[in-house]
């Protein structure tokens, strides 16, 4: 169990970005382990698509914030790549920030990350890098870009809609029921102008998003 971690003493954009990853890919809870109740924290992405951001972005920022080297690994049985650590201090810290234990059905951005625009941009960057995507849709013989963030939390979807629109990023929200399970909410930003503005304001760090942006920009004469 890892307890010799640093706990951030202030609310910074780096902490906001890392908290956005938690909203997207993270989970935490307490479990009985050999007679003791212990906190476990996990952050897991797609086994192939997310290896680059976990190695190049998430690992160094986690080291900067908490002073520990996370051990990233492939988990083929569940098709994920990431890490998990037993750490009561980390779970307690994230609880104090406002994150829930267990399922994230009602997760939202904690108030501490809504204090100013820089924190808002950073937390959205973290969410988009883990739970977002860039679609290049064929429309009228051209590629039409669409950025989306999916969530099962209606509260988070409403927060994202409000924040993005206040930042001048024209966003819309829609929802659908996934195979009779739960309602999925999607926040969408569409069009060349909004794609360019989103990339400049939010500054996604996930290489797959950046690559797709430049791919489209190089091939779109209207950009």
N, C-alpha and C positions, 0 to 999 in steps of 0.2 A: 504494500500500500504506500502511496506517495503522499507525504504530508509536508515535506520540506519545499513547499512552493512559495513563491512571492505572491502577495495579494495587491493588486493595483490600488494606489491611494487616491487616485483622482479619476474622473470621468473624461476620457480622451477619445479622439477619433479612432485610434487603433483599438481601444476597448470596444467602441461602438461597432466597428467593423467585425471584430471577433464575435461580438454578441449577435450580429446579423447571421454569421455562420451557424451559431447555435439555433437561431430561429429556423434556419433552413435545414440543417443536417444533424443537429445535436439532440441529445436526450440525456436525462439524468434521473436517478432515483436512489432509494436506499434498499438494500437487500440484506438478508441474514446470511452471513458468510462465516462458517465454522464457529457458530455460537455468538458472533458479534454482528451488530447492525452497522453496515458500512455503506458509504456513498460511492456510487460509480458514475463516471461521466464518459459519454461516448460521442464521437463525431465521425460520421461515415458518409462517404459519397459513392458515386458510381465506380465500379471496379476498373473501368478503362477511361472514361471521359474525365474523371476528377483526379487522376494521379498527379498531373502537372500542378494544379493549384494547391493541392495538399502538400506537395514537396517544396514548391517554390514560394508559396505565399503563406499558407497556414502554419507550417512548421516553424519558420523563422519568427513570425509574429507571436505565436504561442510561447516561444522561447523568450522573446522580448518582454511580454506581459507577465509571464508566470515563472520564468527562470528555469524551466525544465525542457529537456529534449524529449518530445513525444516520439514514441516508437510506432511508426506507420507500417501497416502490413496489409497484404491481400487477404480477403476472406471469401474464397471461392464459393463456399456453400450458400452464402447469401448475396453473392455478386456485389460486394462492396469493398472499398478501400478506405482505411482510416485508422482510428485508434480508440482505445478505451483505457481509462485509469481508475483505480480505486483511490478516491481522495475526498475525505469528508470536508476539508477546507475549501476545495473548489466548488463542491455542491452547495455548501453553505453560502459562499460568496455569491453564486449565481441566484440562489433563492432570495438573498437580500436585494439583489438588483431588480427582482420582480419576475423571475422565470419559474414556471411550475414544475413540479415533479411529475414523472410519468407521461401519459399521452399529452399531445400538444393541440388538442381540439380547440382550445380557447386561447392559445398563445397570442400575445401582442407585443408591440415594442414598448419596453418600460419607459416611464415618464422621464427618467434621467437622461435618456437619449433623444429627447424632444426639446431640449433646452435651447438649441440654436441650429442653424442650417447646416453647419459643418458636421455636427453629430448625426443629424438626420441623413445627410448624404452618405456618411460612412456606414451607418447601419443598413441603409438600403443597398449599398454596394455589397455588403456581406450577404444579405438575403438574396440578391440577384445572382451573385457568383455561385451560390449553392442551390437555389431553387428557381433560378430564372433561365430563360433561353432566348435565342435570337432565331426567328424563323425567316426564311427568304421564300416567300410565296409567289408562285407564278400568277400574274394578273395582267390581263390584256397584253400578253406577249412580253411582259417585263417582270423583273423580280421586285416584289414589294415587301419591305421589311416590317416585321412585327416583333416587338419585345414583349415577353410575358413572364409573370410571376404567378405560380400556382400555390394555393394554400387551402387547408381544410378549416381554417379559422376565419369566421366572418368578421371578427373584430380586427384582425390583422389586415384583411383585405380592405376594410373601410379606412384604416389608418394609411395604408399605402396609397389608396386613391386620393385622399385629401392631401397628403404630403407631396406627392408627385405633381398634382395640379397646382399647388402653391409654389412649387419650384419652377413652374412654367413648362412642365412636361405634360402635355395633354394626354390624360389617361382615362380609360373606361373600365368598367367592371362587368363581368358576366359570370354565370354559374351554371353547373349541370350536375346531375347525379351520376356518380361512377358505379355502374353495374349494380344498382340497387343498394349501394353501401352507404355513402355519405355524399353530401353536397360539396363539390369542389368549386372554389372561387378563383377566378383568374383576373389579374390586372394587366391590361394591355396598353402599350404605347405604339403607335403605328406611323409609318411614313418615313421618307428619307430625312426630312427636316428634324423630326422628333428623334429619330435614331441618332443623328449627328449630335443633337443637343444633349441627349441622354448620356452618350459616351463622354462628352466634354464635362458635364456637370457631375455625374455619378462616378465616372472613371472606373468601370469594372476592372478587376484584376485577374479574372479567370481567363487564361490564354485562349480557350476555345471561343469565348465571346469576342475577344479582341481580334482573333484571326478572321472570324466571320464578318465582323464590321469592316475590316480592311479589304477582304475579298469582295464584298458588295460595293464598297466605295470605288475600288479600282475598275469595276466592270459596269458601273452605272454612270452614264454621261450626264444625267440630270442632277447628280449629287452636288 
